[in-house]
Structures are given as C-alpha cells and as structure tokens.
C-alpha cells in the first residue's frame, strides 16, 4: 500500500508496484464498469488520498505553530475559556430574546400586582421575624428561670423510680445500687 492509503486505513484493494490492481479486482468491479474505468478511479483515489495526507500534515504543523504562539502570548486553555464565556455572555445580552425578556421583567417589576405581592411578602417576613424573636425570648427567659433555681430544687420530689415503669427492673440489684448512689448525690446537694 502507498503511504496515503496506509495513513487513512483504506479498505481498498492494495495496488501492485506498477499501480495496477491485483488480478482478482476484475471480479469485484461494479456491473457495467470496465477495467480501464476502474483503473482511472483508483488512480484518482490515490491522488486524493495523497492530497488528504498532505493537508493533514500541513494542518498538524499549523496547529503546533498556533499552540506555540498561544504559549508565547501567555494564553492557556483557562484564559481562552474565560474569554469565550465572556464573549458568549455579551452575545446573549445583546440578543433580541434577552433584551425582550429584560423588558418584560422590567414591565412586571413596575406592575401594581408585583408591588402588592412584594409588599405582602415583606410584611409576612417582618411578622415571621417578630414571632420567631418572641419565641426565642420566651425560651431564653425560661432557661434563665431554670438556671436561677438551685440544683437541689430541680431534683426535689423527683425519683428515678418514677421514670421506670417496669417493676422487674426497679427491683434489680443494679438498679437499687444506682438509685442509692443518685440518692446520695441528691442528699449532698441539699445539705
């Protein structure tokens, strides 16, 4: 195969040294095509493939040269992406659809319904904020009241026995030992 068809992975039959097709090519000719016509087409195909190969080499050299110039100018893919995004955003802002949508939104924001909705939402936000502030103040006050009570008052009248409803557990030696220790702590705070 010649270098043009090797570079392209051509599925065409290989040509001999003199540029002729193998002998079995006559059996694969399309109906109504002579060997001379087929040979002319093969020759033209080889020329086109060679031109394609040359153009690919030129394109590759141009791409390397462009990359080298970008590198020398300090342009990298991130900078190019930023520039592309910026340019695209400018194009969007200049588009008729964007301008039309902006005008529509401006009209909506100037409408009476929008202003009433905005005012209602603002009032609802203020009322919600006030309600949450009141709840927070009440919780803080209650926590302050609980801190003001001595520790012994918070345990007075409270028995661990009241918090457990299963008699078998209350009567177990482990529970009685624990209850005695807690009771001793409680007595220590009271005195």
C-alpha positions in Angstrom: 0.0 0.0 0.0 1.2 3.5 -0.6 1.6 6.0 2.3 -1.6 7.8 1.6 -3.8 4.7 2.0 -1.7 3.5 5.0 -2.3 6.7 6.9 -6.1 6.5 6.2 -6.6 2.8 6.8 -8.1 2.4 3.4 -10.3 -0.6 2.7 -9.4 -0.5 -1.0 -7.5 -3.4 -2.5 -3.8 -3.0 -2.4 -2.0 -1.9 -5.6 1.0 -3.5 -7.0 4.3 -1.8 -7.7 3.2 -0.6 -11.1 0.0 0.8 -9.7 -2.2 -2.0 -11.0 -4.8 -3.8 -9.1 -4.4 -7.4 -8.2 -5.8 -9.9 -10.7 -8.9 -10.6 -8.6 -10.0 -6.9 -8.9 -11.8 -7.7 -12.1 -14.2 -9.9 -10.3 -15.1 -7.1 -7.8 -15.8 -4.5 -10.4 -19.3 -2.9 -10.2 -21.6 -4.0 -13.0 -21.1 -2.0 -16.2 -17.6 -0.7 -15.3 -14.6 -1.6 -17.4 -11.1 -2.3 -16.1 -9.8 0.9 -17.6 -12.5 3.0 -15.8 -11.8 1.2 -12.6 -8.1 1.9 -13.0 -8.7 5.6 -13.6 -10.8 5.8 -10.5 -8.1 4.0 -8.4 -5.5 6.4 -9.7 -7.7 9.4 -8.9 -8.5 8.0 -5.5 -4.8 7.5 -4.7 -4.1 11.2 -5.7 -7.0 12.4 -3.5 -5.8 10.3 -0.6 -2.2 11.7 -1.0 -3.6 15.2 -1.0 -5.6 14.5 2.2 -2.5 13.1 3.8 -0.5 16.2 2.8 -3.3 18.5 4.1 -3.4 16.6 7.4 0.4 17.2 7.8 0.0 20.9 7.0 -2.9 21.2 9.4 -0.9 19.5 12.1 2.1 21.8 11.6 -0.3 24.8 11.7 -1.9 23.6 14.9 1.6 23.2 16.5 2.6 26.7 15.4 -0.7 28.2 16.8 -0.2 26.4 20.1 3.4 27.7 20.3 2.2 31.3 19.6 -0.5 31.0 22.3 2.1 29.7 24.7 4.4 32.7 23.9 1.5 35.1 24.4 0.6 33.5 27.7 -2.7 32.2 26.5 -3.8 29.0 28.1 -7.0 27.0 27.9 -8.4 28.5 31.0 -7.9 32.0 29.7 -9.4 31.1 26.4 -12.4 29.6 28.2 -12.9 32.8 30.2 -12.7 34.8 27.1 -15.2 32.5 25.3 -17.6 32.7 28.2 -17.3 36.4 28.4 -17.9 36.8 24.7 -20.8 34.4 24.8 -22.4 36.3 27.7 -22.0 39.6 25.8 -23.6 37.9 22.8 -26.5 36.7 25.0 -27.0 40.2 26.5 -27.1 41.7 23.0 -29.6 39.1 21.7 -33.2 40.0 20.9 -34.5 37.3 23.2 -32.5 38.6 26.2 -33.5 42.2 25.5 -37.1 41.2 25.2 -37.1 39.2 28.4 -35.4 42.0 30.2 -38.0 44.5 29.0 -40.8 42.1 30.1 -39.2 41.6 33.5 -38.9 45.4 33.9 -42.6 45.8 33.0 -43.5 43.1 35.5 -41.5 44.8 38.3 -43.3 48.0 37.6 -46.8 46.4 37.7 -49.2 47.0 40.5 -49.6 43.2 41.2 -45.9 42.8 41.6 -45.6 45.7 44.0 -48.5 44.4 46.1 -47.0 40.9 46.2 -43.6 42.3 47.2 -45.2 44.4 50.0 -47.2 41.4 51.3 -44.1 39.2 51.3 -42.2 41.9 53.1 -44.9 42.2 55.8 -45.1 38.4 56.2 -41.3 38.3 56.6 -41.4 41.0 59.2 -44.2 39.3 61.1 -42.4 35.9 61.0 -39.2 37.5 62.2 -41.1 39.2 65.1 -42.8 35.9 66.0 -39.5 34.0 66.0 -37.9 36.7 68.1 -40.8 36.4 70.7 -40.4 32.6 70.8 -36.7 33.0 71.2 -37.1 35.5 74.0 -39.6 33.2 75.8 -37.2 30.2 75.5 -34.3 32.3 76.8 -36.4 33.6 79.7 -37.5 30.1 80.6 -33.9 28.8 80.5 -32.9 31.8 82.7 -35.6 30.9 85.2 -34.3 27.3 85.3 -30.8 28.5 85.9 -31.9 30.7 88.7 -33.3 27.7 90.6 -30.9 25.9 92.9 -29.9 22.4 91.7 -31.5 20.8 94.7 -34.9 22.2 93.8 -34.8 20.7 90.3 -34.2 17.3 91.8 -36.6 17.6 94.8 -39.6 15.4 94.6 -38.1 13.5 91.6 -37.3 9.9 92.0 -35.6 7.8 89.4 -38.2 5.2 90.5 -40.9 7.3 88.8 -39.2 7.2 85.5 -39.1 3.5 85.2 -42.3 1.6 84.8 -41.1 -2.0 84.8 -41.2 -3.5 88.3 -38.6 -6.2 87.5 -36.0 -3.5 86.6 -36.8 -1.4 89.6 -36.3 -4.3 91.9 -33.0 -5.5 90.4 -29.8 -5.1 92.5 -28.1 -3.0 89.8 -30.9 -0.5 89.7 -31.1 -0.3 93.6 -27.4 0.3 93.7 -27.7 3.1 91.1 -30.6 4.6 92.9 -28.8 4.7 96.2 -25.8 6.4 94.5 -28.0 9.0 92.9 -29.9 9.5 96.2 -26.6 10.1 97.9 -25.6 12.7 95.4 -29.0 14.4 95.8 -28.6 14.5 99.6 -25.2 16.0 99.2 -26.6 18.9 97.2 -29.5 19.5 99.6 -27.3 19.8 102.7 
